């Protein structure tokens, strides 16, 4: 596959590396001369020092022979214009744009839905963008999922299924400490799968004989309603979150606050139990931002629903004066990712029970965990996962990076030409490479945890987890025969 990437920033580099590692042909267009020169020395791909929003530049990069154009420059407008320009001449090239401005995202989604209901399937997408990726929506959704379960675990939800993947620390003295994975299944009647086990020295896909020790982090896939019981098995509990502090009221913070306070139902309506009209007085929601204008706007937007402070979250006197050290949860969602890590660790050291921090990527995710942040949210990984998922073709419907980049979950549809079609899970097993977690048969409505004799058939949908090193090999195995 040939992909042209416009924008050589951290996201563009992360995306390029993943594509290059999978033996794809990549060209990066970067308009900053120093950055372009640096990329040439770091990446095994072609780098053009030029403006991406130029048809001449796109053609020099080989857009006419490309399978996809991915625009991740620092400018929303450049990303959108570049896709539109390319679409006018090369409509068959897949176009993906990262768009940070939430207004564009909402308006485009609404317009696309309107067009879809009125115009035939042959109509070109709005702005020529096949897929618009909004990093702040991805990050806010991850934060809200964590809050739903008391910020006790990182949670990944999967579309059109009630199953979720949670990463839980095994506490000393818990019921599963010292047991093998196969023995844990007897401790509860609730359906679940242990997907992976992270120890201090390694991270492995789990099989029945994988040991579980105190301090390990394990990935458990189960239905949403069963997560509290899984936490209990691991010696943890979902905490009641009555006092929440939100640090940073930029786009991520606004989406989170809107959802928790039921403003416009930004993402969902699952959070009425936190700050609903009947119990709002029993809850405390505080917003802190060091920017005076943003704090003022937030104060007007949320009025009596939240206390808003224009303050520095690292100011110990402010923290003590407002009693933030006694809060149940602090969400650090500023655009300064390093500050989010430091502030979360600092608040945790002062007594805040749980902390969530938006971080740059998986490398920072591991750093954050090592210094005590309960739930790091790696924003660039979410963006790269979303883009990679769109690039994998129709048979792959979603990809998520988990366990700090050690593994990936892949959602896919079984085609008649797939190498696994017509075979049961025992026949296709490849130890250490992947695990099939849940399957939805073509004739059924719901996903279920499969057994070894489950046969994969055309039209079935599966969710599997694979090691990062074997991800492309696994996709090729489950995807269409070339």
N, C-alpha and C positions, 0 to 999 in steps of 0.2 A: 504494500500500500504506500502511495506517495502522499505526503501531507505537507502543506505550506502553512507555517506558523507566522503570524504577524505579531511581533512583540517578544523581545528577548529578556523580559524580566524574570523574576523567580518562578512564576507560574509557567511561563513559556519554556524555561530551561527544564523544569521538573517534567513537563509534558514531553518535551523533546527526548529527554533521557529514557523515559519509559518506552517511547515509540522506537528509539534507536536500539534499545536492548531487545526489542521484539523483532529486530531485523527489518524495520520499515525504512523507507526512503524519506528523509526529512530535510526541508529547507526552512531556515529562519530568516525573516526580514526584520531588521532592527535599525532604527534611524539614528541612534546615538553611536558615533564613531568609536568611542572608547569601549563601550559595551559590546559592540559588534566584534571588535578586535579580540576582546577577552573571550567571547563565545567561540571564536574560531580556534583558539588554543585549548578550549575545554571540551568541546563537543565534536564527535565524529560525524559531522554533517555540514552541508553547505550553509554559509551565512552571507546574506547580502546587506550591506550598509546603505539603506535607502528608506524612503517613506513607503509604507505599505498601501496607503490609499492612492495608488497610482497603477493604472492598468499596465503601463509599460513595465513597471517593477514586478507586478504579479506574473506577467508573461515571461519576464527574464527568469523568474523563480520556477517556471514550468507549470503555471496554473492550468494550462490547456491539457496537460497530461496527468494532473493531480486527481486524487480521489476525494480529498477534503481540504478545505481552507478553514483554519482555526485562528480567530482574531482575539488576542489577549493582551493588547497594548494597554497602556495606562489610561487611554481616553475611550470612554463609551462611544462617543460620536465617531471617532476614527474606526472603531471596530464595526459599528453599524454601517457606516458609509462604505467601508471596504467590502463588506459582504454584499451590499446592494450593488456596488460597481461590478463585482465579479459575477453576480447573478444575472446582470443584464447581458453579459457576453457568454458566460459559461454556466448556464442554469443547471447542468447535470452534476456539477461539483457540489458535494455536501458542504454546507457553510454553518459554522458554529461561532457564536460571539459571546464573550464574557461581557456582561453589562451590570455595572454596579448600581446605577441609579434605579431605585425601586419603582419610580414613577414610569420609566420606560417599560419595565417588566410587567407591571399591572396593566398599563394601557395596551401593550402589545398582546398580552394574553387575552384581554377582553376583545380587542379588535380581531384577533385570529379566530376566536370562538364565533364571533359574529359573521365573519367571512365564511367560515367553514359551514355554517348553517344555511348560507344563501348561494354559495358558488360551488361549482363542481370540484372534484378532487384534483383536477389539473391546474387549479389556480395556484400561482406562485405564492410562497409564504410572505408575510409582511416584512418589508425591508430586504427581502431576499435571504432572510436568516432562517435556516431550517430548525436550529435549536439555539435558544438563548439561555445562557447559564448565568444564574445570579448567585454569587458566592455568599452574600449576606443572608439570603433566604435559606440556603443550605445550612449555614452556621446556626441561624436562629432556630431552625427546626431541630437540630441536634441538641441545642440547649434546652428546648422545651421538652424533648423526649427524656432528657436526664432529670429535669425537674419533676416530671410526671411520676418518676420512681424515686423521689426523695433525694436526688443527686447522689445516690449511693453507688451508682454504676453508670458506665457508658453504654448507651443503647443505640442500636441501629434498627430502624424499622424498614420493612419491605412492603412495597406497594401490593395492594390486592391480596394481602394475607394478614392473619392475626398473629403470625409468628414474629418474634424480635430476637436479635442477638445481643446479649449483654455480657460485659466483661467484669467479672467479680473477683475480688481478692479473697482467698481462703484464709479465714482467721484461725488462730491457734485455738484448739479445743472444739472446733466445729465438728459436725457429724461426718463430714467427708474427709477430714484430715487423715492422712495415712492410708487411704483406701485406693484401690485400683478403679479405673473408670467403670469397668463392668460390674463392680460391686455397689457403685453409687446408685445404679438404677433401681435397686431393691429398697431404697430409702423413701421413695415416694411413688404414688400411683400416677402422678401428673406426667404427661409425655414431655420429654426433653432430650436433647443431645448435647454431650460435651464435645465441642468442636476442636478446641486447642488448649494446650496447657503451656503457660509461660513460667519458667523458673528463673532464678538469678543467672543461670548459665546458658539456657537455651529456650527455644520456642518450637513446639512440635505439634503437628496435627495428631489428635488423640485417637487411640484405638483402645480396645478393651483392657489391655495390659499396661496402659500408661498410668504411672503413680501420681497421686495428688497429695501435695504436702502443704503445710502451713506457710503462708507467704506467697504461694503460687497465685498467678492470675489465670483464671480459666474463662473460656468463651462458652457460654451456654445458650443454645437456641431453644426457645420455648414459646408458648402462647403468652400474649400480653398479660392475661389474667393470672398467670402462674409465676411471674417474676418475683413477687414478694416471698413465695415459698422457696424459690431458688436462692434468694438472698439469705433466708433462714438456714438453709442447708449449709451455706458457706460461713455461717456464724455472723451474718450482718443483718441489718434491718433498714427498711425505708423510713427515714426520719420524717416527722411532721414538720413542714416548713411554714411556720407562722410569721417569721420575721425575715424578709428578704431585702438585700441591698443590691441595686444594679449600678455598676460603675461604668459610665459611658453611655450617652444617649444619642449615638450616631445611628446609622441605619439598623445595625443588628440589635442594638439596645431598644430602639423604637419598636421593631417587630416583636421582640420579646415582651416589652411592656404592654403593647397593644393587645397581645394574646392573653397575657395574665390578667389584665384589667378589663378584658372584653371590649376593647375599642375596635370597632369595625370588623371584629372576627378575622384578623389579618391572616392567620394560618389555619386556625381550627377553633372549635368551641369546647375543647376538653377541659378548660381550666376555670370554669365558673366556680368550682368548689374552693378555689384559692381566695378569690376576692369578689364573690358574688354579693349582691345587694343585702342579703340576709345576714351575712357574717363579716362584712367588710370592716366593721369596727374592731373585730377580734383579731384582725390581721394587720401587719405593718409592712408597707412597701416604700422603700426609700430609693431615690435616684440621685446619684452624685456625678457631676461633670465639672471639670476644671475650666471649661469655656463658658463665659458669662452669657453669651447669646444663646447657646444651646440649652443652658440651664433655665433661662427665662422662657424660652419656647416650650420646654418640657413642663414648666410650672403652669403655663397657660393651658397646655394640652390636657394635662391630667388633673388639674385643679384640686379638688378635694380627695381624689383617689390615691394620691401619693404625696409624700414630702420630698421636695426637690431642693438640693443644695449645690451651690456653686463653690466647690472646694477641691482641695488636693487630697486624694485618697491616701497618700503616704504621710499625711500630717497626723501624727499620733495624738496631738491635743484635740483635733477635730473628731477623731475616732472615739476617744474617751468621752468627749463632751456629748456626743450623740449616742453613745452606748453601742456602737457598731460591733464591738468585740463580743457582744452577747447575741449576735444575730445567728439564725439557723443557716443562712446561705448568703454568700456573696458571689455575684456574677460579674466578672470583669470582662467587658466587651468593648473596650476602646479600640481605636485603629492603631494604637501603639502596642503591638503584640508582646514586646519585652516587658512593658509596664504591666500588662495583664498578668504575666507570670509572677513578677516580683510582688505586685499588690496582692495577688491571691495567696502567695506563700506568707506574706507579711500578716495579712488578716487572719490566716489560719494559725499563725504563731501567737496571735493576740487572743485567740479563743473562738473565732468563728468556726462553727461546726463543719460546714461543707463549703467548698469553693469550686466554681466553674470558671475556666479561663479560655478565651479565644486566643489560639496560638497560630504561628505561621504555618508549620508543617509537622510531619511525623518526627523529625529530629528534635524539634522544640517540644513536641508532645512528650517524648521520653524524659527530657530535662525537667519539664513541669511536674511529671509524676514523681521523679526522684527527689524533688524538694517539697512534696506534700500536697500538690494540687490534686483534688479528687477527680475532676472531670476536665481534661484538656480537650478543646475542640479545634482540630487542625484545619484551618479554612482552605489552604491551598490544596490539600489532599482532596477535600470535598469537590473543589473545582476540577482538578485533574481527573478524579474518578468519574464525574459526570460527563466530561468530554470524551474520555476513553470509552465509556459505555456507549456513547453515540457513534463512535468510530468503528465499533466491532461488528456492525452489520445487524440485520434484522433478527437473527437468531439469538443475539445477546441483548437483553433488555435492561441490564443494570449491573454496575460494578461498584463495590465499596472496599476501600483499604481498611484493614483492621489490624489490631495488635501492633501498632506503631510501624506498620508497613511490612510486617512479616508475612501476612496472608492477605488474600483478597476473596471476597464473596462474589460470585457470578450468578446472575439470574439469566436463564436461557430457555429457549423453546426447542424441543427435539424435532428435527426435520427428518423426512424419510431417508435422506441421503447421509444422515449422521452415522458415524462409526458405532455409536452405542445403541442405535435404534434396533429394537427387537431383542435386546440382551438384558439379563437381570444384573443386579448390582454386584453379585459375587463374580460374574463373568468379566465385568469391566473394572473391577477393583485394581487400584494402583497405590499400594501403601506408601504413605509419605508425600504423595503428590496431590491428592484431592479426597474430599469426602462429599457424598451427596447427602444433603441435610433434610430437605423436604421436597415432595413431589405433588403436583396437581395433575391428576389424570385428565385427559382430554374430555372425557364424558362426565367429569365431576366438577363441583363448584369450589371445593375447599382443598387447601394444601394439607398433606399429612406426612408424618415422619415415616419413611419407608423401612422395609426389612430387606434382608439379603436377597430374597426371592422376588422382590418387586421388579417387574419388567418395564423398561422404558420404551414407550411407543410413540409413533408420530403424533404430534400435537400436544404431548405432555409438556408441562413446564416444570423446571427443576431449579432449586437453589443449591449451589454447591460452594464449598470453600476449598481454596487451593493455595499452595505455597506461592509466594511472590515469584520465586525462581521458575516455577512450572506453569505460570498462568497462561502464557500463550500456547504452550503444548496442550494444556487442558482445554482451552477454548477450541483449538483445532480438533481435539478428540470428540468434543460434544457438538461442534458446529457442523455446517454442511461440508460434504466432501468437495474438494476443489477439482 
